[in-house]
Amino acid sequence: MLLSIALILIIAISLNAIFEKIKLPGLIAFIITGIILGPYVLNLIADDIIAISADLREIALIVILLRVGLTLDLNDLKKVGRPAVLLSFLPATFEIVFIGLISPLLFDISIIEGFILGSIVAAVSPAVVVPRMIHLIEKKIGTDKQIPQLILAGSSIDDIFAIVMFTIFIKVYQTNTFSVVSIALFPATLLASLIIGIAIGIGLVYIFKRIHLRDTLKVLIVFGVSFLLLVFEDLVKDYFAISGLLAVIALGGTILKTYPALASRLTVKFSKIWVAAEIMLFVLVGAIVDITIFKSVGLFAIILVVSSLVFRMIAVLLSVAKTNLNKKEKLFACVSYLPKATVQAAIGAIPLALGIPAGNLILTISVLSIFISAPIGAIGMDRLHKKMLHSEQQI
């Protein structure tokens, strides 16, 4: 195991340095590292690590969602309002429906497997979007119209919406029944998740204000509580559906609202943790990708992913249509909503683990969507924000 970890870190960091010089996202380097070291190429990653990869990917997802909550100011949400709500579900819905209906025509899969694929691919990437929006907020670029806040808010809920839809489609596949009630209860699921996260956040702030603890210990406590939220989701799933991931975001947002100084310090801590979590997340998802499938599905998979991105951009434009954003700002929003990475890496392998026949194909297309969209979105945001958004100094 130690040899595997050493190889992962050395190769991933080295490739990342190369990719940064050519202006490509480091997460692509991490996935390539996983593919090279994984069982389908050199087979140098220990089985013990592969066995716990699902848990490690979930931990990484918690880190990024906590960062979302700790930086998402609810006062800014009030200003962006309706477009943020539309962005939270409309682009994902367009993409899920498109992939769900078209993928069975391109591949030998059922419609429900197509919708499972769509719900995985549809989620925008917090790993790519969140750090960039946080940077824009800190530099006060685009904040005159709350554009970073709009994208941060919408994309955060977009992930949860996609994950909840993924859960619903998985249950439909397993039970061979479609539950309209599950979809109808979606708003109740969101509300319950928010209430739980807010209540726990208030409780933690109460404790932190009265008991002196080092910030490192506070990070560990927040981590532990976040893990318990996911455990609680599993415990009550047969009685009432909640989203532990949304509760985690609400927890972070409550700390920001009620104890902003602490939220700022915790954000720095979690940013440092994310450095290691990001490497393990993307390396491990690369390790379980069967690259031999690319030969048979390559062209059709590329067509599917690119076409779905076009539909996503149309939905983003519809979401911001009746706003005060100009054409350049709307285009920036479209580009910001393109990158896929974190959710695809975190849940893309679940269908394969569940024994779904199209599991390998679903994982392969999920990873391909990362390779195609993450560089376009990351480079687009990095290059276009100076040309398309106003900074506070320019106003």
N, C-alpha and C positions, 0 to 999 in steps of 0.2 A: 504493500500500500504506500509506503514512504517513497519508493521509487516512482510510482505512478504520480503522486502529488508533486514530486520534484520535477518530473518531465512536463506535467501540465503547466506548472508555474513558469518554468524556464522557457518553454516553447511558446506558450501563450503570450507572455510579456515581450518576448523577442519579436514575434510576428506583429504584435500590436504596435510596437515602435515603428516597424516598417510601414504598416498600414496608415499610421498617423502622418508619416512623411508624404504619402500619396493621397492624403485627405480622405481616407475611407474609414468608416466606423470600426472601432476596435472589436466590437462584438462579432464581426465577420471573421476576424483573425481567430477569435476564440472558438468559433464553430469549426473552422478549418482545422484547428489544433485537435479538437475532439474527433473529427473524422479521421485524421492521420493516426492518432493514438488509439482509436477505437477498435473494436473486434473485427471490423470489415476491412481494415488495412493492416496496421502493425500489431494490433492486439496487445498494447502495452499498458492498458488501464486495468487495474486489479478488479476482479469480480465483486469484491466487497464494496468498492466504490460505486460500481454500476448498480448494485443491489439497493443502495440507499440514495440513488440519484434523484428519485421522485421527491423524497423528503428535502434534499438539498435544494432542488428547484423551487419547492414551496417556500423555503426559508428566504431565498433570494427574492421571491415575489412579495413577501411580507415587507422586506426592507424597502423596496421601491414604493410600495403603497403607503407605508408610514411616512416616507419622504413627501409623498403627495399631500397627505393630511397635514403635515407640519408646515407646509408652505402655501396651502390653499386658503386664502383670506375670504371668509364668508361675506364681508362687506363688499368685496369686489364682485362676488357672484350676484348680489342684488342689482348691480349696475348692468351686468351683461344679460341677466334674465333669460328671456325666451330663446335667443339663439343658442345659449349654453344647453338648455333643455333639449332642443332639437339635435344639437351635435352629440348629445349623450346617447342617442339611439337611432337617429335617421340614417347616418352613413353605414353603421353596422347592419341595420335592417336591409338596406339596399344590397349590401354585399352578401349577406347570408342568403337572401332569396335568390340572387343571381347565381351564386355558386351552387346552392342547393338544387336549382332547376337545371343548370347547364352541365355540371360535373357528371351526372349519370349518362349524359349523351356522349361524353368524351371518354369515359372510363367504365369499366365493368363493375359498377357499384350501384347500390340501391339509392332511392331518393333520400331516405332517412340518413344513410351514410353521407350523402352529399350535403345534407343540412348540418350534420356533425362537423364535416370539413369546413363548411361555410362559417359556422360559429367560432371555430378556432382561428381561421384566417382573418376574420372580420375585425378582430380587436386591434386597435392602434397600440403602439409600443410606448409604455411609460419609460422604459430604459433609454429610448432615443429622444422622446418628446419632453419629458419632465425636466431633465437637467438644462435643456436649452431654454425652456420657458422660464425656469427659475433664474437663469442668467439674464434673460431679457427684463424680467421684473426687477432684478437687482440693479441693472444698468438703466432702468426706466426707459426702455425702448419699446414703443408700441403701447405703453401704459396709458397714454392720453385717451385711448378708446378701449382700454382694458383687453387688448387683443391677446397678450400672453395668458392673462387670467381666464379669458374665454376658452382658449384652447386647452389650458390646463384643467379647467373644470369639466368641460365636455368630454375630453379624452379619458379622464379619470373614471367617469361614470360609464363611458363607452366600454371600457374593459369589463366592468362589473356586469353590464347588460349582456355582453358577449359570453361571459363565463356562465351566467344564469341560463341563457339560451342553450349553451352547450350542455349544461346539466339536464335541462328539460329534454333535449334530443337524445341524450344518452339513455334517459329513463324510458323514453318512447321506444328506443331500439330494444332495450332489455325486456320491457313488458309487452311490446308489440301493440301498445294502445296509445292513443293521443289524448292527452288531458287538457281540455280547454280551460278547466279550472286552474291548472297550474299557471297558465299564462295570465288569466284574470286576476290571480292573486299576486302577480308580480309587484304592483305598487305596494301592497301590504308587506311583501318581503323587504322591499327597499326601506319602508318606514320603520319596520321592526328592527332592521339591521342598524339604521341610523340611531334609533332610540337607545339600543344596547350600547353602541359605541360611544355615544355622547355621555350616557350614564357612567360608564366605566372611566371615561376620560375625566369627568368631573371628580370621581372618586380618587383617581390617581393624583390629580392636581391638589386635592385637599390633603392627601398624605404627604406629597412632596413639599408643600408649603409649611407643614408642621413638623416634619422630621427631616433633619439635615442629612442628605446623602450625596455622595459624589455623583457627578453626571454619568459616569461609567456604570454605576449601580442602577441609576434610573433607566438607562438604556436597556440593561438586562431585565429589569422589571417590566418595562414596556414590551420587550421581546416576549417574555414569558406570558404576559397577559394576551398578547396577540396570538400566540400559539394556542392558548386556551380557548380563544374565540373560534378558531377553526375546529378544535375538538368539540366545542359546544354545538357548532353547526351540524356535525355528524351525529351527535347524541339526540338532537331534536328533529332531525330531518324526516322521521316517520310521522311526526305530529304537526310540525309547522316549519316551513322553509324560511331560513334566514341566510344572508350572505356574510360569512365571517370576514371576507375580504373587504366588503363595504364597511363593516363595523370597525375594521382596523383603520380605514381612512377616516371615519368619523371620530375615532379615538384621537388620532393625530390632530385633526382639525379642532377638536375641543381643547386640546392642550394649547394650540396656537391662539385660540380665542380667549381663553381664561388665564394663560400664563405665557405670553409671547416671548419673554426673555428666555424662558426655559426651552421653548420651541426652537428658538434660534440656535441655542447651544446643542440641542439634540440633533438638529438638522446637520450640523457639522460632524457630529459623531457618526450618524447613519451614512453620511456621504463617504466617510472613510471605510465603514463596513462594506459598503456597496462595491468598493474596489475589488475585494476578494470574492464577494457574492456573485458579482457579474461574471468573473472568470469561470467560476465553477458552474454557474447556470448554463452558459452557452457552450462551454467545453463538453459538458455531460450530454447536452441535447445533440451535439454533433457526433458524440461517440456512439449513439444508438441509431443513427441514420444508416439505413441500408442503401449505400450509394449505387448498388447494381440496378436499383429500380429506375434511376434516372434515364437509363438507356431506353427503356420502353415507354416512359411517360413524358420525357423531357419537353418536346415541342408543344404537346397539348397542355401540359402543366403550365408552361410559360404563357401560352395564350390565355388560359383560364385566369391566372394571377393578374396579368396585365389588364385584361378586360374588366376584372372585378375592381381594380384600382380606378379605372375610368368611371365606373358606376359610383364608387365612393366619392370621387371628386364632384360628380353631379349632385349627390346628396349634400355635400358640404356647401356647395353654392346655394342650394335651396334653403339650407339652414340659416345662412347669413344674408339671404336675399333682401329682406326688409330691415336692413340695419344702416348705420351711418358709415360703414366701411366702404372705401373706394375700391376700384378694380384691383389695384395692386395688393391691397390688404386682404381682399377676398382670395386672391391667388395664393398669398402666403398661407392663409388658413387651409387651403386645399393641399398645399405641399406638406404642411405640418401634420396633416391627417393621413399621410401615406405610409409612414414607416411601420413595419411589423417586427416584433422581436420577442419581448418578454413573455407575453401570454402564450404565443406559439411555442416558445421554449418550455414554458411551465406545464402546459396541458396537451401539447401536440402528441405526446407519446402515450397518453392515457387510453385512447382507443386500442392501440396495439397491446397494451398491458391487459386490457379487458378481453382480449381475444377476438375483437371485431375483425372480420375478414379483410376489410379495407384498411386496417390499422397501419400497415407499412406505407401504403399509398398516402394516407392522410398525413402521417408524419413527414414523408418526403416532400409533399406539396407545402406543408407548413414551413419547413426549413427553406424550401425554394422561395417562398414568399418573403422570408427574411432577407435572403441574398438579393432579391430583386428590389424590394421596397425600402429597406433600411438605408442603403447607400444613397438612393434618390432623395429620400426624405431628409436624411442628415445633412448631406451636402447642400440640398436646396435651402434648408433653414439657415445653415451657416453662411451661405453666399447671398441669400436674398433679403435677410432681415435688415441689412444696412441700406438696401435700395428701396425696399417696399414699406418699411415702418419708420415712423418719426421717433426721434429720441426727445427726451424732455428739454434738452438744450436747444432743439430746433424749433420748439413751439413758442 
